[in-house]
């Protein structure tokens, strides 16, 4: 009951200012850190969570919830949690990703730092694209209904709220379609079918809207 009101309060603060995402991030990272316990295999993830929690406690990101620095900092421990492929860490990480996307803290116009490729060129990509790749990697976790459901929710949010496009859009559609075909849980298959329909409808609606704008001719000058 307390957690429900805590999250409800977070939603209200989200609408008041960008620092509201701190609440969801704190809840998720605290849970992930606790689940890591003393397992040495999860030490890197636990330390990454604690680094961000310490920064939040010091109010480092107050008023900067939408900044690239804050978003990239929040995403890193969540990515590490997903990379462990441990459901107890992956579920809260994906849930936090979904909330950050739903409130547009993760967007197409925030980019990861440039990195030099093997060919020597500097390249970058959007944080949303990076997050979608991380979400898709969780499909490798076999027969975990809770993880599958979070993947479906994340994919829908990335497409409908964050307007994922290009490779990110393709990856989201592939994830949900894969779970529709291969999930062993009937409820997840049903959810995947409904969400896939929503995603496709949203994409075509967006395309039609874009085409209408392109066809609109400027008013003649009188």
N, C-alpha and C positions, 0 to 999 in steps of 0.2 A: 504493500500500500504506500509506504514511504517513497519507494523508488518511482512509483507512478506519478506521485505529486512532484517529485524531484525533476522528472523528465518534463512534466507539464510546465513547471516553472521555467525550465530551460527553453522550452518552445517560446514562451512569452518574451524572455530576454533575447532570444535570437532575433525577434522582430524589432527589438529596440535598438540593437546595435551589433556590429560584427563580432564583438567579444563573446557573444552568447554561445558560440560553438565550443568554447572552453569547457563548458559543463559536460557535454557529451564526450569530449575527448578525455577529460579527467576520469569519467566513469568507465570508459572502455579501457584506457591504459592501466587504471588501477586494477581492474578485473584481470586483464592479461598478465600483469606483473604478479598478481597473487597466484594465478594458475601456473605460472612458471615455477614457483616454489624454489627448491634448491637444485633443480635439475641442471647440471652443467651444460647440457646440450642446448638449453634455452637461455643461457647466461647473456648472450648478445642481445636477444630480444628484451630480456628483463632490464638490462642496463639502458637500452634505447628508450624504453618506456619511462624509466626513472629520470633520465635526462630531460625529457619533455615535461614530466610532472614537476620537476624542480624549477624549470623555467616558468611554468604556469604559476607555481606557488610564489615566484618572485615577480609576478605580474609583467613578465617580459613581453607578452603579446597582447596586453590590454589595449583595445582600440585598434588592433591590427589584424583582426581575425580574417580579413579578406586578402591580406598581403601575401605575396609569393613566399616570403620568408616563413611566415607562420604556417601556411598551408603545407609547404614542403616539409617543415619540421614535424607537423602532425602526421603526415602520411608515412614517414619513414618507419616508425615503430610498428605501425599497422601493417606495412608491407612485410616487415620481418616476421611478424606474427603469422601472416598467411604463408610465408615461405617455410615455416616449420611443418606445415601440413598436419598440425595437431588440432583436431576439431575444437578442443576446449579453448584454444587461442584464436582459431580462425573465425568462429562464430561471432564473438564480440568485435573482432576487427572488421569483418564484413558489415556488421550492423552499424558500426561507426562510419564506415565508408558511405553507406547508404544515406545516413543522416547528413553527412557533410555535403553529399551531392544534392540531396533534396533541398537543402537550404542555400545551395549555390556557393558554398565555400570552395568546392572543387569545381573548376570551370575550364572551358576550352581556351580561355585567354590568359591562363596562368601557366608559365612554362618552367620546366626543370632547367637547372644550370646546363650550359653547353658542355659537351664532352667530346674529346678528340677520338675519332674512330681509328680503326687499324690502318685506313688509307691516309690518315693524317688530317682529315677534314673535321671541322667543328660542327656538331649537330645538336639539336635540341628537340624536344617534343613536349606536348602539353601534359600537365599533371593528370588531367582526365584520362588521356591515352595511357599513361603509365599505370594509373589505378585500374583501368579496365583490363590491362594485361595481367596485373596481379590477381584480380578477381577471377579471370579465366583460368589461371593456373590452379585454382582451388578445385577445378573439375577432376584433377588427378586424385583427389581424396575419394576412395571407393565407398559407396553405400552409406553415406552419412546424410540422412534426410534433412537435418537442421542446416548443414552446410549448403546443400542443394537449394533449399528454400531461400537462404540469404543470397546466393548467387543470382537467383531469379529476380529477387527484389532489387538487387543492385543494378542488374542489367536494365530492368524497366526504368529505374530512376535515371540512369545515365542517358538513356534515349529520350525519355519524355521531359525531364527537367533540365538536363545539361546539354541537350541537343548534340549528342555524340555523332560524329560523322566519320567518313572514310574508314580506316582500319578499325577504329574503336567501335563504330556502328556495326560493322561486319562481325566483329568479335562478340558483341553483345547478342546479336541475333543467333549466331552459331551456338553460343553457350545455352541459351534457352531452348533452341531446337534440339540440341543434343540431350538435354535433360528430359524433354518431351518424349524422345525416343527411347532413352535408356534408363531413366529413373525407375527404381523398383517400387517406389511409393506412389500409389494412385493419386493421393492428394497433391503431390508435387507435379505429377504429370498434368493434372487438371489445371493447377496454377500456372504451369509453364504454357499450356495451350491458351489460356485466357490472356496472360501477359504478352505472349508472342503476338496475339491478335491486336492487342493495344499498341504494341510497338510498331507493327506494320502500318496500322491505321494512322498513327502519329507521323510516321515518316512520309507517307503519301500525302497526308494533309499539309505537311510542311512543304513538300515539293509543289503541290498545287498552289499554295499561297505564294511561293516564290515565283512561279510561272505567271500568276496573275499580276504580280508587281512588275515583272519584266515587260508584260504586254500593255501595261498602262502607258498611254502616250501623254506627253506634257500638254497642258492647255495652250491653245494658240495665243500668241501675243497680240493684243489689240491696241 
